[in-house]
Amino acid sequence: MTNVPILILGAGPAGLSPGYEFSQRGLSYLILDKSSEVGSTFYSMTDSTEYGPWVNNVLHGSPVPVTKLFARTTRSEYARYLSEYRNQHELAVQSNTIVLSARKTDRGYEVETDRGMFSCEVLVNATGYYSNPFIPDFPGLEESDLIQLHSAQYRYPTTISDRLGKPTGKILIVGCRLSAGELMEELHKMGHEIHISHREEIKYWPSPVEEALLSPFNMAWEHIAAKINAPKPPGLMPRLRRGFQKSLLDRGIVPTHPNIKEIRGREVEFEDGTSESFEVILFCTGYRAALSHLWPLLDGNKPEVSKLESTEHQDLFFMGYENSRNIRSQFLRGIRDDARYLAELLKSRKRATGTPLVKKEAPQLVPKPSGVTA
C-alpha cells in the first residue's frame, strides 16, 4: 500500500494543473496515469484538430509569448506544451499505471491499480472524456459489414485508406459538430465520397470577422454566467465552419441524411425511410466521462458534483468534469481556475482540521520522458 495525502487520477490538463497548484502551496500529491506520456489523449487526436487561442488554454505557471496569445492552438503544439509543463515544474507523475477501482474507507480512499494499492485522504478524478468515445447503439451495428471507426481512432486521412485497402471509398459520417466538419473537409479533399447523418440541426460558427467582433461579448457573457452559475450559452456549442464546409453541404457535394434507423450489412436505413450502402461509418458522436473505475464507489450512477466535490462523498473531487463548478469547468480556461480554487480549498480545509497536507517527503517520480515528437 502506497500512502499519499492527495491522489490525482489522470495526467492531462485537468490533472497537471492542480498538481502545479498543490506544489505551489506545499500540498503533497501524486498523479497516476495509464499512459507513458502526460496528455496522452492529445497524441491520439487528428492532426487537423485545432483549439481556441492560447490565451484561453495556457495553464497557470507557464505563460506563452505575448505574440502567440491570440494564435490558435494545434493538437501537436498542446501535446508538446503539456510535456514541457510537467518537466518544467517537476510534477509528481507515475506513468503506466492503470486505475482499476476506488473505494471509500474511514481514512479516505483506497485505489486499486495494476501496479498495487494506493491510499489517500483526498481523491481527485481528472480522467476527462477523451479516453471514453461514445458510439450510439444503432440496430444491426454489431452485425454490420461496415468498417467502423470513432473520430478518436482517426489520426490521418490514411487511417481510412489503410482500413479500406484502397485510396478512396464511400464514407458515412455520423454527427454534425466540429470534428464531423473537420473530417468531412479533410476526407473530401482526399477524394472520398462523403455523406453526413445528423440528429441535430446543422449550425455554423460565425464568419472570422463576425467571430472577432462577437468574441469579446461572448467571453464577457461567459464570465458573468460562470459567476452567477448560469447555464452554458448556446454559442459555446461546437459547430461546423462557414466557408468550404458550408459550401460542401449547400451545393449537395456532401449529401445529408437524418438519423440512422437500422443497419443491414453495408446498407444503412435512415429515419426518413431512405437507405444507401457505404463502406465505412465514421462516428463523430462525442465522448462520455471516463468514470468506469469509480462505478463501485458511485453505484454506477452519474456523480452529482457541487463546487468540484461529490455531494455524496466528501474529499472526492472532479476536475475537467462538466459543470462541476461552473460552465467553464470542462474547458481548459476553466480547468486552470478550478485547479487554483481546489488548491486553496484543500489548504484551508486541512489547516482548519489541524491535519495540513504539507509535503513531508516527495512522492517517487518516474523518469522524465524523453523529447516529445509530435
DRENMAR-186841 format. One record per residue (C-alpha): residue in three letters; z, y, x. Coordinates in steps of 0.05 Angstrom, whole numbers, always signed. Example, Ala and Ser with C-alpha at 12.3 -4.5 7.8 and 13.67 -1.06 7.14 Angstrom:
<rs>
+-----+--------+--------+--------+
!  aa !     c3 !     c2 !     c1 !
+-----+--------+--------+--------+
! ALA !   +156 !    -90 !   +246 !
! SER !   +143 !    -21 !   +273 !
+-----+--------+--------+--------+
</rs>
This chain:
<rs>
+-----+--------+--------+--------+
!  aa !     c3 !     c2 !     c1 !
+-----+--------+--------+--------+
! MET !     +0 !     +0 !     +0 !
! THR !    -21 !    +67 !    +28 !
! ASN !    +21 !   +125 !     +2 !
! VAL !     -6 !   +196 !     -4 !
! PRO !    +21 !   +253 !    -47 !
! ILE !    -47 !   +273 !    -75 !
! LEU !   -105 !   +225 !    -82 !
! ILE !   -174 !   +252 !    -98 !
! LEU !   -228 !   +205 !   -124 !
! GLY !   -298 !   +228 !   -104 !
! ALA !   -324 !   +267 !    -44 !
! GLY !   -375 !   +311 !    -79 !
! PRO !   -365 !   +386 !    -90 !
! ALA !   -311 !   +371 !   -142 !
! GLY !   -271 !   +331 !    -91 !
! LEU !   -284 !   +371 !    -27 !
! SER !   -268 !   +438 !    -59 !
! PRO !   -197 !   +420 !    -79 !
! GLY !   -188 !   +384 !    -13 !
! TYR !   -202 !   +451 !    +22 !
! GLU !   -155 !   +489 !    -24 !
! PHE !    -99 !   +438 !    -15 !
! SER !   -106 !   +441 !    +61 !
! GLN !   -100 !   +517 !    +59 !
! ARG !    -33 !   +510 !    +23 !
! GLY !     -4 !   +454 !    +64 !
! LEU !    -11 !   +402 !     +9 !
! SER !    -22 !   +331 !    +35 !
! TYR !    -81 !   +294 !     +4 !
! LEU !   -134 !   +241 !    +16 !
! ILE !   -204 !   +237 !    -13 !
! LEU !   -235 !   +169 !    -28 !
! ASP !   -309 !   +159 !    -36 !
! LYS !   -352 !    +97 !    -45 !
! SER !   -409 !   +122 !     -1 !
! SER !   -415 !   +131 !    +73 !
! GLU !   -431 !   +206 !    +66 !
! VAL !   -399 !   +261 !    +25 !
! GLY !   -440 !   +288 !    -33 !
! SER !   -479 !   +223 !    -36 !
! THR !   -510 !   +236 !   -105 !
! PHE !   -548 !   +296 !    -76 !
! TYR !   -584 !   +249 !    -29 !
! SER !   -609 !   +207 !    -87 !
! MET !   -640 !   +264 !   -126 !
! THR !   -713 !   +281 !   -124 !
! ASP !   -735 !   +330 !    -70 !
! SER !   -763 !   +376 !   -124 !
! THR !   -694 !   +388 !   -153 !
! GLU !   -670 !   +460 !   -146 !
! TYR !   -606 !   +493 !   -167 !
! GLY !   -587 !   +565 !   -182 !
! PRO !   -576 !   +617 !   -127 !
! TRP !   -527 !   +605 !    -70 !
! VAL !   -482 !   +659 !    -98 !
! ASN !   -465 !   +611 !   -155 !
! ASN !   -460 !   +547 !   -114 !
! VAL !   -425 !   +562 !    -49 !
! LEU !   -353 !   +536 !    -43 !
! HIS !   -293 !   +576 !    -20 !
! GLY !   -284 !   +577 !    +55 !
! SER !   -357 !   +571 !    +76 !
! PRO !   -398 !   +632 !    +55 !
! VAL !   -473 !   +632 !    +66 !
! PRO !   -510 !   +691 !    +98 !
! VAL !   -519 !   +751 !    +53 !
! THR !   -595 !   +743 !    +59 !
! LYS !   -590 !   +675 !    +24 !
! LEU !   -541 !   +692 !    -31 !
! PHE !   -594 !   +701 !    -85 !
! ALA !   -642 !   +647 !    -59 !
! ARG !   -648 !   +583 !    -99 !
! THR !   -612 !   +522 !    -71 !
! THR !   -652 !   +459 !    -58 !
! ARG !   -624 !   +389 !    -62 !
! SER !   -632 !   +375 !    +12 !
! GLU !   -600 !   +442 !    +31 !
! TYR !   -539 !   +429 !    -12 !
! ALA !   -530 !   +358 !    +13 !
! ARG !   -531 !   +385 !    +84 !
! TYR !   -484 !   +441 !    +65 !
! LEU !   -432 !   +392 !    +37 !
! SER !   -433 !   +351 !   +100 !
! GLU !   -423 !   +413 !   +143 !
! TYR !   -368 !   +437 !    +96 !
! ARG !   -329 !   +372 !   +105 !
! ASN !   -336 !   +375 !   +181 !
! GLN !   -321 !   +449 !   +187 !
! HIS !   -255 !   +443 !   +150 !
! GLU !   -238 !   +373 !   +176 !
! LEU !   -226 !   +348 !   +106 !
! ALA !   -189 !   +282 !    +98 !
! VAL !   -241 !   +235 !    +71 !
! GLN !   -241 !   +159 !    +72 !
! SER !   -312 !   +135 !    +60 !
! ASN !   -340 !    +67 !    +39 !
! THR !   -282 !    +56 !     -8 !
! ILE !   -297 !    +33 !    -79 !
! VAL !   -245 !    +50 !   -131 !
! LEU !   -235 !     -7 !   -179 !
! SER !   -179 !    +15 !   -226 !
! ALA !   -118 !    +60 !   -233 !
! ARG !    -53 !    +52 !   -269 !
! LYS !     +9 !    +95 !   -284 !
! THR !    +75 !    +80 !   -250 !
! ASP !   +145 !   +110 !   -253 !
! ARG !   +130 !   +150 !   -189 !
! GLY !    +58 !   +170 !   -205 !
! TYR !     -4 !   +126 !   -199 !
! GLU !    -29 !    +64 !   -164 !
! VAL !   -103 !    +59 !   -148 !
! GLU !   -136 !     -7 !   -131 !
! THR !   -197 !     -5 !    -85 !
! ASP !   -238 !    -56 !    -47 !
! ARG !   -200 !    -33 !    +16 !
! GLY !   -130 !    -41 !    -11 !
! MET !    -80 !     -6 !    -56 !
! PHE !    -61 !    +67 !    -56 !
! SER !     -3 !   +102 !    -89 !
! CYS !     +3 !   +176 !   -104 !
! GLU !    +44 !   +227 !   -142 !
! VAL !    -18 !   +265 !   -166 !
! LEU !    -86 !   +234 !   -182 !
! VAL !   -148 !   +279 !   -184 !
! ASN !   -210 !   +248 !   -213 !
! ALA !   -273 !   +281 !   -184 !
! THR !   -324 !   +226 !   -194 !
! GLY !   -371 !   +272 !   -234 !
! TYR !   -431 !   +249 !   -275 !
! TYR !   -490 !   +235 !   -230 !
! SER !   -467 !   +165 !   -209 !
! ASN !   -470 !   +144 !   -283 !
! PRO !   -540 !   +153 !   -311 !
! PHE !   -548 !   +145 !   -386 !
! ILE !   -605 !   +105 !   -418 !
! PRO !   -609 !   +101 !   -494 !
! ASP !   -606 !    +32 !   -524 !
! PHE !   -674 !    +30 !   -559 !
! PRO !   -690 !    -33 !   -598 !
! GLY !   -732 !    -80 !   -555 !
! LEU !   -720 !    -43 !   -490 !
! GLU !   -686 !   -101 !   -455 !
! GLU !   -743 !   -149 !   -471 !
! SER !   -797 !    -99 !   -455 !
! ASP !   -851 !   -109 !   -402 !
! LEU !   -848 !    -35 !   -384 !
! ILE !   -827 !    -13 !   -315 !
! GLN !   -762 !    +24 !   -329 !
! LEU !   -731 !    +79 !   -287 !
! HIS !   -680 !   +134 !   -296 !
! SER !   -692 !   +201 !   -263 !
! ALA !   -632 !   +184 !   -219 !
! GLN !   -675 !   +129 !   -187 !
! TYR !   -734 !   +176 !   -175 !
! ARG !   -739 !   +208 !   -106 !
! TYR !   -812 !   +219 !    -91 !
! PRO !   -877 !   +212 !   -131 !
! THR !   -889 !   +148 !    -91 !
! THR !   -828 !   +119 !   -126 !
! ILE !   -872 !   +107 !   -187 !
! SER !   -935 !    +86 !   -148 !
! ASP !   -895 !    +35 !   -108 !
! ARG !   -868 !     +4 !   -172 !
! LEU !   -937 !     +3 !   -204 !
! GLY !   -972 !    -25 !   -143 !
! LYS !  -1028 !    +26 !   -152 !
! PRO !  -1036 !   +102 !   -143 !
! THR !  -1031 !   +123 !   -216 !
! GLY !  -1011 !    +98 !   -284 !
! LYS !   -993 !   +116 !   -356 !
! ILE !   -922 !   +141 !   -360 !
! LEU !   -876 !   +159 !   -418 !
! ILE !   -822 !   +209 !   -400 !
! VAL !   -763 !   +208 !   -448 !
! GLY !   -728 !   +276 !   -451 !
! CYS !   -746 !   +350 !   -454 !
! ARG !   -700 !   +387 !   -407 !
! LEU !   -701 !   +408 !   -335 !
! SER !   -711 !   +341 !   -300 !
! ALA !   -764 !   +320 !   -351 !
! GLY !   -804 !   +383 !   -338 !
! GLU !   -799 !   +377 !   -262 !
! LEU !   -821 !   +304 !   -261 !
! MET !   -875 !   +316 !   -313 !
! GLU !   -905 !   +371 !   -270 !
! GLU !   -900 !   +332 !   -205 !
! LEU !   -928 !   +266 !   -232 !
! HIS !   -985 !   +301 !   -268 !
! LYS !  -1006 !   +333 !   -203 !
! MET !  -1008 !   +264 !   -172 !
! GLY !  -1059 !   +241 !   -224 !
! HIS !  -1014 !   +201 !   -272 !
! GLU !  -1026 !   +204 !   -347 !
! ILE !   -961 !   +233 !   -375 !
! HIS !   -933 !   +232 !   -445 !
! ILE !   -867 !   +262 !   -469 !
! SER !   -820 !   +234 !   -522 !
! HIS !   -765 !   +281 !   -545 !
! ARG !   -710 !   +281 !   -596 !
! GLU !   -691 !   +355 !   -590 !
! GLU !   -734 !   +416 !   -597 !
! ILE !   -770 !   +435 !   -533 !
! LYS !   -745 !   +502 !   -506 !
! TYR !   -764 !   +542 !   -445 !
! TRP !   -729 !   +585 !   -394 !
! PRO !   -748 !   +659 !   -397 !
! SER !   -802 !   +683 !   -350 !
! PRO !   -780 !   +701 !   -279 !
! VAL !   -780 !   +775 !   -298 !
! GLU !   -742 !   +763 !   -362 !
! GLU !   -693 !   +717 !   -326 !
! ALA !   -679 !   +771 !   -273 !
! LEU !   -666 !   +822 !   -328 !
! LEU !   -624 !   +777 !   -371 !
! SER !   -585 !   +742 !   -316 !
! PRO !   -531 !   +796 !   -307 !
! PHE !   -517 !   +797 !   -382 !
! ASN !   -515 !   +720 !   -386 !
! MET !   -466 !   +717 !   -327 !
! ALA !   -423 !   +773 !   -358 !
! TRP !   -421 !   +735 !   -424 !
! GLU !   -404 !   +670 !   -388 !
! HIS !   -347 !   +705 !   -351 !
! ILE !   -319 !   +732 !   -416 !
! ALA !   -328 !   +665 !   -451 !
! ALA !   -291 !   +630 !   -395 !
! LYS !   -233 !   +679 !   -401 !
! ILE !   -226 !   +671 !   -476 !
! ASN !   -244 !   +596 !   -476 !
! ALA !   -305 !   +606 !   -520 !
! PRO !   -357 !   +551 !   -528 !
! LYS !   -416 !   +545 !   -480 !
! PRO !   -470 !   +596 !   -495 !
! PRO !   -536 !   +562 !   -516 !
! GLY !   -573 !   +598 !   -460 !
! LEU !   -538 !   +554 !   -408 !
! MET !   -572 !   +490 !   -430 !
! PRO !   -625 !   +464 !   -381 !
! ARG !   -696 !   +476 !   -406 !
! LEU !   -768 !   +468 !   -386 !
! ARG !   -800 !   +523 !   -346 !
! ARG !   -853 !   +570 !   -371 !
! GLY !   -919 !   +574 !   -335 !
! PHE !   -950 !   +509 !   -313 !
! GLN !   -902 !   +463 !   -351 !
! LYS !   -911 !   +500 !   -416 !
! SER !   -986 !   +502 !   -406 !
! LEU !   -990 !   +426 !   -399 !
! LEU !   -957 !   +418 !   -467 !
! ASP !   -991 !   +475 !   -503 !
! ARG !  -1060 !   +452 !   -482 !
! GLY !  -1045 !   +380 !   -500 !
! ILE !  -1056 !   +355 !   -429 !
! VAL !   -988 !   +322 !   -436 !
! PRO !   -982 !   +295 !   -508 !
! THR !   -915 !   +297 !   -541 !
! HIS !   -882 !   +246 !   -587 !
! PRO !   -819 !   +244 !   -629 !
! ASN !   -760 !   +199 !   -612 !
! ILE !   -773 !   +124 !   -599 !
! LYS !   -762 !    +77 !   -657 !
! GLU !   -777 !    +10 !   -624 !
! ILE !   -808 !    -21 !   -562 !
! ARG !   -850 !    -84 !   -565 !
! GLY !   -875 !   -109 !   -497 !
! ARG !   -911 !    -48 !   -470 !
! GLU !   -923 !    -16 !   -538 !
! VAL !   -876 !    +40 !   -559 !
! GLU !   -870 !    +58 !   -632 !
! PHE !   -845 !   +128 !   -648 !
! GLU !   -806 !   +153 !   -708 !
! ASP !   -868 !   +184 !   -739 !
! GLY !   -900 !   +115 !   -745 !
! THR !   -949 !   +124 !   -688 !
! SER !   -950 !    +77 !   -628 !
! GLU !   -980 !    +75 !   -559 !
! SER !   -979 !    +30 !   -498 !
! PHE !   -952 !    +51 !   -430 !
! GLU !   -939 !    +21 !   -362 !
! VAL !   -876 !    +60 !   -342 !
! ILE !   -820 !    +91 !   -382 !
! LEU !   -781 !   +144 !   -343 !
! PHE !   -715 !   +165 !   -374 !
! CYS !   -694 !   +238 !   -363 !
! THR !   -636 !   +228 !   -411 !
! GLY !   -578 !   +255 !   -370 !
! TYR !   -513 !   +226 !   -348 !
! ARG !   -444 !   +207 !   -374 !
! ALA !   -378 !   +220 !   -339 !
! ALA !   -364 !   +165 !   -288 !
! LEU !   -297 !   +141 !   -314 !
! SER !   -301 !    +65 !   -316 !
! HIS !   -247 !    +59 !   -262 !
! LEU !   -199 !    +97 !   -308 !
! TRP !   -213 !    +56 !   -372 !
! PRO !   -149 !    +14 !   -364 !
! LEU !   -109 !    +79 !   -358 !
! LEU !   -146 !   +114 !   -415 !
! ASP !   -152 !    +53 !   -460 !
! GLY !   -227 !    +61 !   -458 !
! ASN !   -224 !   +129 !   -492 !
! LYS !   -255 !   +195 !   -472 !
! PRO !   -199 !   +234 !   -438 !
! GLU !   -170 !   +295 !   -472 !
! VAL !   -161 !   +349 !   -420 !
! SER !   -128 !   +417 !   -421 !
! LYS !   -127 !   +463 !   -360 !
! LEU !   -154 !   +406 !   -318 !
! GLU !    -96 !   +360 !   -335 !
! SER !    -97 !   +299 !   -381 !
! THR !    -60 !   +313 !   -445 !
! GLU !    -33 !   +241 !   -444 !
! HIS !    -16 !   +230 !   -371 !
! GLN !    +20 !   +283 !   -330 !
! ASP !     -7 !   +294 !   -259 !
! LEU !    -74 !   +264 !   -276 !
! PHE !   -127 !   +318 !   -266 !
! PHE !   -202 !   +321 !   -277 !
! MET !   -247 !   +363 !   -232 !
! GLY !   -320 !   +376 !   -250 !
! TYR !   -309 !   +349 !   -320 !
! GLU !   -340 !   +386 !   -379 !
! ASN !   -294 !   +439 !   -409 !
! SER !   -234 !   +412 !   -370 !
! ARG !   -211 !   +484 !   -360 !
! ASN !   -266 !   +528 !   -388 !
! ILE !   -342 !   +528 !   -399 !
! ARG !   -354 !   +534 !   -324 !
! SER !   -315 !   +472 !   -304 !
! GLN !   -376 !   +426 !   -300 !
! PHE !   -416 !   +475 !   -257 !
! LEU !   -409 !   +488 !   -183 !
! ARG !   -388 !   +560 !   -195 !
! GLY !   -332 !   +534 !   -240 !
! ILE !   -311 !   +478 !   -193 !
! ARG !   -293 !   +527 !   -137 !
! ASP !   -249 !   +569 !   -184 !
! ASP !   -217 !   +507 !   -216 !
! ALA !   -200 !   +480 !   -146 !
! ARG !   -163 !   +543 !   -128 !
! TYR !   -127 !   +542 !   -195 !
! LEU !   -107 !   +469 !   -186 !
! ALA !    -81 !   +481 !   -115 !
! GLU !    -37 !   +539 !   -138 !
! LEU !    -12 !   +498 !   -198 !
! LEU !     +9 !   +439 !   -155 !
! LYS !    +41 !   +483 !   -103 !
! SER !    +83 !   +519 !   -155 !
! ARG !    +98 !   +457 !   -195 !
! LYS !   +123 !   +416 !   -136 !
! ARG !   +163 !   +475 !   -109 !
! ALA !   +197 !   +482 !   -177 !
! THR !   +217 !   +409 !   -179 !
! GLY !   +244 !   +410 !   -108 !
! THR !   +194 !   +359 !    -82 !
! PRO !   +139 !   +400 !    -48 !
! LEU !    +76 !   +364 !    -29 !
! VAL !    +77 !   +391 !    +42 !
! LYS !    +38 !   +357 !    +96 !
! LYS !    +84 !   +315 !   +138 !
! GLU !    +31 !   +275 !   +174 !
! ALA !    -43 !   +279 !   +166 !
! PRO !    -77 !   +222 !   +128 !
! GLN !   -121 !   +179 !   +173 !
! LEU !   -191 !   +207 !   +177 !
! VAL !   -253 !   +166 !   +181 !
! PRO !   -300 !   +185 !   +238 !
! LYS !   -342 !   +246 !   +224 !
! PRO !   -412 !   +230 !   +202 !
! SER !   -469 !   +239 !   +249 !
! GLY !   -520 !   +293 !   +237 !
! VAL !   -549 !   +294 !   +167 !
! THR !   -623 !   +285 !   +158 !
! ALA !   -650 !   +309 !    +92 !
+-----+--------+--------+--------+
</rs>
